Amino acid sequence: MQWALDAIKAKRNPAGRGEHCTFDGTQARVSFFITSKVGATSAALQALHARAYQDGNEVANHTDTHADTLQANPDIGVWLREMNTCNGYLTGLGVPKTAIIGFRTPFLQYTSATFNAVAQEGFLYDCSVEHFLSPTGEDWPYTLDNGRSTNSYLRNDDTGKHAGLWELPVHEFMPPTGWVGVTGLDWNIWCARQMNTTDALNLLKASLDIRFKGDMRAPANRAPLFVGGHTDLYSQNNPDAVPCSNTYLERRQVIEQFIDYALAYDASVRIVPYGQIMRWMQSPRGLDGTMGR
């Protein structure tokens, strides 16, 4: 967690035209989806969770326990308790309740009860629904007014329809060639696929490239590229990371190199938290100052 905070702290988005609405020249910041039970057992980790918000990053809800029993859990009461406990932990660290607007479910597993609880708790967005690469470029965030996108994977009894609730999808990472993607979280790169550092970095670069330039698999559409990570995979003290490929230092290096690559890739690249992407989607502003929906 400390490495992640230090790695992003000095980064800054391209200067652009100086438009605040398009994050020109702002500090590059990310979202941290916090599980509260782990933090509650460690004063040092609590301080780092608090620092995440103090540094200007977004802090969001990732349940209290992250327990295996949450997978495909159909009980809305369970979800509400998990969300409420986590919110209580975060507000206890000094994060305003009004700033906790996002949720991600553990294991990317959900039921309609999960989303009923998300809506009842008043979260403004979720980022738990996996999407495969759309050959027609339909990769933008959307609201769940009509349920999940047809370009997403079905989970259990689905999301249900929730007017005004934004979905910021878990996009596939796509390699430079081929149609076999990797679910857009780092665990899938390092642990499920056991990728070496060269292939991992090329995977992330190619995923950004397809957003800008497109290829035979999908058109360029400048849709946000969501990159999900787990800070514990970059810790020297995490035994659960042993099955993953490479050392924790090598994994750190890939992430650091990709951040630098992305910020230098094009003058229109911005690294911002999920919540800011959602706010921008509510009132889009082009880099040339034009507005649209």
C-alpha positions in Angstrom: 0.0 0.0 0.0 2.8 2.4 0.8 4.6 1.6 -2.4 1.4 2.2 -4.4 0.8 5.6 -2.7 4.5 6.6 -3.2 4.4 5.4 -6.9 1.6 7.7 -7.9 2.1 10.7 -5.6 4.5 12.6 -7.8 2.8 11.8 -11.2 1.0 14.6 -13.1 -1.3 14.5 -16.1 -0.3 16.3 -19.3 -0.8 20.1 -19.2 -3.3 20.3 -22.0 -5.1 23.7 -22.3 -5.3 24.1 -18.5 -8.9 23.0 -18.4 -9.9 21.6 -15.0 -12.9 19.8 -16.5 -10.5 17.6 -18.5 -8.0 17.2 -15.7 -5.3 19.1 -17.5 -2.1 19.3 -15.4 -3.8 17.8 -12.4 -2.1 15.3 -10.1 -2.5 11.7 -11.4 -4.5 9.9 -8.8 -6.3 6.5 -8.5 -9.0 4.7 -6.6 -8.4 2.5 -3.6 -11.2 -0.1 -2.9 -10.8 -0.8 0.8 -11.6 -4.0 2.7 -12.1 -2.8 6.3 -11.6 -6.0 8.3 -7.9 -6.1 7.4 -7.4 -2.5 8.1 -9.1 -2.7 11.5 -6.4 -5.1 12.7 -3.4 -2.9 11.9 -2.8 0.7 13.0 -0.1 1.0 10.3 -2.5 -0.1 7.6 -5.2 2.3 8.9 -2.8 5.1 8.6 -2.1 4.2 4.9 -5.8 3.9 4.2 -6.2 7.4 5.6 -3.3 8.7 3.7 -4.8 7.4 0.4 -7.6 9.9 0.9 -5.4 12.7 2.2 -3.1 12.3 -0.8 -6.1 13.1 -3.1 -6.9 9.6 -4.2 -10.4 8.2 -4.2 -11.4 5.8 -1.4 -14.2 3.3 -2.2 -16.0 0.4 -0.6 -14.8 -3.2 -1.1 -16.9 -4.8 1.7 -15.8 -5.5 5.3 -14.6 -9.1 5.1 -14.0 -10.0 1.4 -15.0 -13.5 2.5 -15.4 -16.5 0.2 -19.0 -16.7 1.4 -19.8 -13.5 -0.4 -19.4 -15.3 -3.8 -22.9 -15.6 -5.3 -24.5 -14.6 -2.0 -28.2 -14.1 -2.5 -28.9 -12.4 0.9 -29.2 -8.6 0.6 -28.9 -8.4 4.4 -25.4 -9.8 4.2 -24.4 -7.3 1.6 -25.8 -4.4 3.5 -23.9 -5.3 6.6 -20.7 -5.7 4.7 -21.1 -2.3 3.0 -22.2 -0.5 6.2 -19.3 -1.9 8.2 -16.8 -0.8 5.6 -18.3 2.6 5.3 -18.1 3.0 9.0 -14.5 2.1 9.0 -13.7 4.6 6.2 -15.6 7.5 7.8 -13.8 6.7 11.0 -10.5 7.4 9.2 -11.8 10.8 8.2 -13.2 10.1 4.8 -16.6 12.0 4.4 -19.5 9.7 3.8 -20.4 11.8 0.7 -17.0 10.9 -0.8 -17.6 7.2 -0.7 -19.5 6.8 -3.9 -18.1 3.6 -5.5 -18.3 -0.1 -4.8 -16.5 -3.2 -6.1 -17.6 -6.7 -5.2 -15.1 -9.3 -4.1 -14.0 -11.8 -6.7 -16.1 -9.9 -9.3 -18.9 -12.2 -8.1 -22.3 -10.8 -7.6 -26.0 -11.5 -7.5 -29.0 -9.2 -8.0 -29.0 -8.9 -4.2 -25.5 -7.3 -4.4 -26.8 -4.6 -6.8 -30.0 -4.1 -4.8 -27.8 -3.4 -1.8 -25.5 -1.1 -3.9 -28.6 0.9 -4.9 -30.1 1.0 -1.4 -26.8 2.2 0.1 -26.7 5.1 -2.4 -23.5 4.3 -4.2 -23.3 6.2 -7.5 -21.2 3.6 -9.4 -20.2 0.0 -9.4 -17.2 -1.6 -11.1 -17.8 -5.3 -10.8 -19.1 -6.3 -14.2 -16.7 -8.0 -16.6 -16.7 -7.0 -20.2 -15.2 -8.7 -23.2 -13.8 -6.6 -26.0 -16.6 -5.2 -28.2 -15.9 -5.5 -31.9 -18.1 -2.4 -32.4 -16.3 -0.4 -29.7 -19.1 -0.3 -27.0 -16.7 -0.1 -24.1 -17.8 3.1 -22.4 -19.3 3.3 -18.9 -23.0 3.2 -18.8 -26.0 3.3 -16.4 -27.8 0.2 -15.4 -31.2 1.6 -16.3 -31.7 -1.4 -18.6 -29.4 -3.8 -16.8 -25.9 -4.9 -17.9 -24.5 -4.5 -21.4 -24.7 -7.3 -23.9 -20.9 -7.1 -24.0 -20.6 -8.3 -20.4 -20.4 -11.7 -18.7 -23.4 -13.0 -16.9 -22.9 -13.6 -13.2 -25.4 -15.7 -11.3 -28.9 -14.1 -11.4 -27.5 -10.9 -13.0 -27.5 -7.2 -11.9 -31.1 -6.2 -12.3 -32.1 -2.7 -13.5 -31.1 0.3 -11.5 -31.9 3.7 -12.9 -29.0 6.1 -12.6 -26.5 3.7 -11.2 -23.3 3.8 -13.3 -21.3 0.7 -14.3 -17.6 1.2 -14.9 -16.7 -2.1 -16.5 -13.9 -4.5 -15.9 -12.4 -4.5 -19.4 -10.3 -7.3 -20.8 -6.7 -6.6 -21.3 -5.8 -7.5 -24.9 -2.4 -8.7 -26.2 -0.7 -7.1 -29.2 -2.2 -9.8 -31.4 -4.9 -12.5 -31.0 -8.4 -12.6 -29.5 -7.7 -14.2 -26.1 -7.8 -11.5 -23.5 -7.1 -11.4 -19.8 -9.6 -10.2 -17.2 -8.6 -6.7 -16.4 -7.1 -7.2 -12.9 -3.5 -7.8 -12.1 -4.2 -11.1 -10.3 -5.1 -12.6 -13.7 -1.9 -11.4 -15.2 0.5 -12.5 -12.5 -1.3 -15.5 -10.9 -3.8 -17.0 -13.3 -1.7 -16.5 -16.5 1.7 -16.5 -14.9 2.9 -13.9 -17.4 6.5 -12.8 -17.5 7.3 -9.1 -17.1 7.9 -8.5 -20.9 4.5 -10.0 -21.9 2.7 -8.3 -19.0 4.0 -4.9 -19.9 3.2 -5.5 -23.6 -0.3 -6.6 -22.6 -1.0 -3.3 -20.8 0.6 -1.2 -23.5 -1.5 -3.0 -26.2 -4.7 -2.5 -24.2 -4.1 1.3 -24.2 -3.0 1.2 -27.8 -6.3 -0.3 -29.0 -8.2 2.4 -27.3 -6.4 5.1 -29.3 -5.6 3.4 -32.6 -7.9 0.4 -32.9 -7.2 -2.6 -35.1 -9.1 -5.5 -36.7 -10.5 -6.5 -33.3 -12.1 -3.3 -32.4 -12.2 0.4 -33.5 -10.5 3.1 -31.7 -13.0 4.9 -29.4 -11.0 6.6 -26.6 -13.2 4.8 -24.0 -11.6 4.8 -20.5 -9.2 1.9 -19.9 -9.8 0.6 -16.4 -6.7 -1.1 -14.8 -7.5 -3.0 -11.6 -4.8 -3.9 -9.1 -4.2 -5.6 -5.7 -1.6 -3.8 -3.6 -0.9 -7.0 -1.7 0.6 -8.6 -4.8 3.5 -6.1 -4.6 4.4 -6.8 -1.0 7.5 -8.7 0.1 5.6 -10.0 3.1 2.6 -11.6 1.3 2.8 -15.4 1.2 -0.4 -15.5 -0.9 1.5 -14.0 -3.8 4.0 -16.9 -4.0 2.0 -18.7 -6.7 2.3 -15.6 -8.9 5.0 -15.1 -11.5 8.1 -13.0 -11.0 9.2 -11.2 -7.8 7.3 -8.5 -6.1 10.0 -6.0 -7.2 9.6 -7.1 -10.9 5.8 -6.8 -10.6 6.2 -3.3 -9.1 8.5 -2.3 -12.0 6.0 -3.3 -14.6 3.3 -1.1 -13.1 5.6 1.8 -12.7 6.8 1.5 -16.3 3.2 1.3 -17.6 2.2 4.5 -15.6 5.1 6.4 -17.2 4.4 4.9 -20.6 0.7 5.9 -20.4 1.5 9.5 -19.3 4.0 9.9 -22.1 1.8 8.1 -24.7 -0.3 10.9 -25.9 -1.1 14.5 -24.7 -4.7 13.5 -24.2 -4.0 10.6 -21.7 -5.2 11.3 -18.1 -4.9 9.0 -15.1 -7.8 9.7 -12.8 -9.9 7.9 -10.2 -13.1 6.0 -11.1 -15.3 8.6 -9.4 -13.9 11.3 -11.6 -14.5 9.3 -14.7 -18.1 8.9 -13.6 -18.5 12.6 -13.0 -16.9 13.3 -16.4 -19.4 10.9 -18.1 -22.3 12.9 -16.5 -21.1 16.0 -18.3 -18.4 15.2 -20.9 -16.0 17.9 -22.0 -13.7 17.4 -24.9 -10.0 18.4 -24.8 -10.9 21.2 -27.3 -13.5 22.5 -24.8 -16.6 21.2 -26.6 -19.3 19.5 -24.6 -21.4 16.5 -25.4 -23.2 13.4 -24.1 
